[in-house]
Amino acid sequence: MAKRYGSTFSGVLDGTKPAAQANGARGGGKKRTIVEIFDLSSATFANGDTLSCGKRPQNSYFAGGRITSSVSLGSSQLSIGSAASAAKYRAAAVHTTVDQAVNFGKASAIAEAALAADEEVIATIGTADLPAAGTLIIETDYLVSA
């Protein structure tokens, strides 16, 4: 059977002479997390509003994220992305799980190249307003060189 390597360690661990150096962020880099907490009783979070969820720095790689809410978000939908692509990291979907983190992260976003410039992470509310009470937490993970 053949042994296959992904893009991170191809040319590094496959016996190539001389061995290439692995990407510092993807192969042993540091994982960082942006945590943004929204008190849903502090304002009306309306259909079409955007939530600023922090900023990924230049040269970072997206590494997934989590949504945790103290209440069901009902029929409202959340997409997570950037100003250029509202659903870059998560397509619009409901979130009805209470008090348990739910992972998100599109394969295409995880596999993409490092950011060329800083990027604000934005959640967009769709279909219906968010509930008038509760806590919504959005965590975004990214990798940087060690």
C-alpha positions as CSV (number, residue, x, y, z in Angstrom):
1,M,0.0,0.0,0.0
2,A,1.2,3.5,-0.8
3,K,1.8,6.1,1.9
4,R,0.3,9.5,1.1
5,Y,1.2,12.9,2.5
6,G,-1.0,16.0,2.7
7,S,0.2,19.4,1.7
8,T,1.7,20.2,5.1
9,F,4.3,17.5,5.2
10,S,4.8,16.6,1.5
11,G,8.5,17.1,0.8
12,V,9.2,17.2,4.5
13,L,8.6,13.6,5.8
14,D,8.5,11.7,2.5
15,G,12.2,11.2,2.1
16,T,12.8,14.1,-0.3
17,K,16.5,15.1,-0.3
18,P,17.1,17.7,1.0
19,A,13.9,17.8,3.1
20,A,11.9,20.9,2.8
21,Q,11.0,22.8,5.9
22,A,7.4,22.4,7.1
23,N,5.2,25.5,7.2
24,G,5.8,26.9,10.6
25,A,2.2,27.7,11.3
26,R,0.6,24.4,10.1
27,G,3.4,22.1,11.3
28,G,4.0,22.9,15.0
29,G,2.7,26.5,15.0
30,K,0.8,28.1,17.9
31,K,-3.0,28.0,18.0
32,R,-4.7,31.2,19.1
33,T,-8.3,31.7,19.9
34,I,-10.5,34.8,19.6
35,V,-13.4,34.7,22.1
36,E,-16.3,37.1,21.7
37,I,-19.2,37.1,24.1
38,F,-22.5,38.7,23.3
39,D,-25.1,39.5,26.0
40,L,-28.3,39.1,24.0
41,S,-30.3,41.3,26.5
42,S,-28.0,44.3,25.9
43,A,-29.6,45.2,22.5
44,T,-31.8,44.0,19.8
45,F,-29.8,41.6,17.6
46,A,-31.9,41.9,14.4
47,N,-32.1,39.9,11.2
48,G,-29.5,41.3,8.9
49,D,-27.2,42.7,11.7
50,T,-23.6,41.7,11.8
51,L,-21.6,40.8,14.9
52,S,-17.9,41.7,15.1
53,C,-16.1,38.6,16.3
54,G,-12.5,39.9,16.4
55,K,-9.7,40.1,13.9
56,R,-7.4,37.4,12.4
57,P,-3.9,38.7,11.9
58,Q,-2.0,38.7,8.6
59,N,-0.2,35.4,7.8
60,S,-2.6,33.3,10.0
61,Y,-4.4,30.2,9.0
62,F,-8.1,29.5,10.0
63,A,-8.3,26.5,12.3
64,G,-12.0,26.2,13.0
65,G,-14.2,27.6,15.7
66,R,-17.1,27.0,18.1
67,I,-20.5,28.5,18.9
68,T,-21.9,28.2,22.4
69,S,-25.2,29.7,23.5
70,S,-27.1,29.6,26.8
71,V,-30.4,29.6,24.8
72,S,-31.6,28.2,21.6
73,L,-31.3,30.7,18.8
74,G,-34.6,29.4,17.4
75,S,-35.2,30.0,13.7
76,S,-32.6,32.7,13.4
77,Q,-29.5,31.7,11.4
78,L,-25.9,32.6,11.8
79,S,-23.3,32.6,9.1
80,I,-19.6,33.3,9.9
81,G,-17.1,34.9,7.6
82,S,-15.7,38.2,6.6
83,A,-16.8,41.4,4.9
84,A,-15.7,39.8,1.5
85,S,-17.5,36.5,2.1
86,A,-20.2,36.3,4.8
87,A,-20.2,32.5,4.9
88,K,-16.4,32.0,4.5
89,Y,-16.2,29.9,7.7
90,R,-19.7,28.8,8.3
91,A,-22.8,28.7,6.0
92,A,-26.0,30.2,7.4
93,A,-27.6,27.7,9.7
94,V,-29.7,27.6,12.9
95,H,-28.1,27.0,16.3
96,T,-30.5,25.3,18.7
97,T,-28.0,23.5,20.9
98,V,-28.0,24.9,24.5
99,D,-24.9,25.2,26.7
100,Q,-22.8,23.0,24.5
101,A,-20.1,24.1,22.1
102,V,-20.8,23.3,18.4
103,N,-17.8,23.2,16.1
104,F,-17.8,25.0,12.8
105,G,-15.3,25.4,10.0
106,K,-15.5,24.8,6.2
107,A,-12.8,22.6,4.8
108,S,-12.2,25.2,2.1
109,A,-11.4,27.8,4.8
110,I,-9.1,25.5,6.8
111,A,-7.2,24.6,3.6
112,E,-6.8,28.1,2.3
113,A,-3.5,30.0,2.2
114,A,-2.5,32.3,5.0
115,L,-4.2,35.7,5.1
116,A,-2.5,38.4,3.1
117,A,-3.8,41.1,5.4
118,D,-5.7,41.3,8.8
119,E,-9.3,40.2,8.5
120,E,-12.3,41.0,10.7
121,V,-14.3,37.9,11.5
122,I,-18.1,38.7,11.2
123,A,-21.2,36.7,12.1
124,T,-24.3,37.6,10.1
125,I,-27.8,37.1,11.5
126,G,-30.3,35.8,9.0
127,T,-34.0,34.8,8.8
128,A,-35.1,36.1,12.2
129,D,-33.9,38.2,15.2
130,L,-31.8,36.5,17.9
131,P,-33.5,35.9,21.2
132,A,-33.9,38.9,23.6
133,A,-32.0,37.2,26.4
134,G,-29.1,34.8,26.9
135,T,-25.4,34.7,26.1
136,L,-23.9,33.9,22.7
137,I,-20.2,33.0,22.5
138,I,-18.3,32.7,19.2
139,E,-14.8,31.4,19.3
140,T,-12.5,31.5,16.3
141,D,-9.2,29.5,16.2
142,Y,-6.3,30.3,14.0
143,L,-2.7,29.2,13.6
144,V,0.5,31.3,13.5
145,S,4.2,30.5,13.3
146,A,5.8,29.6,16.6
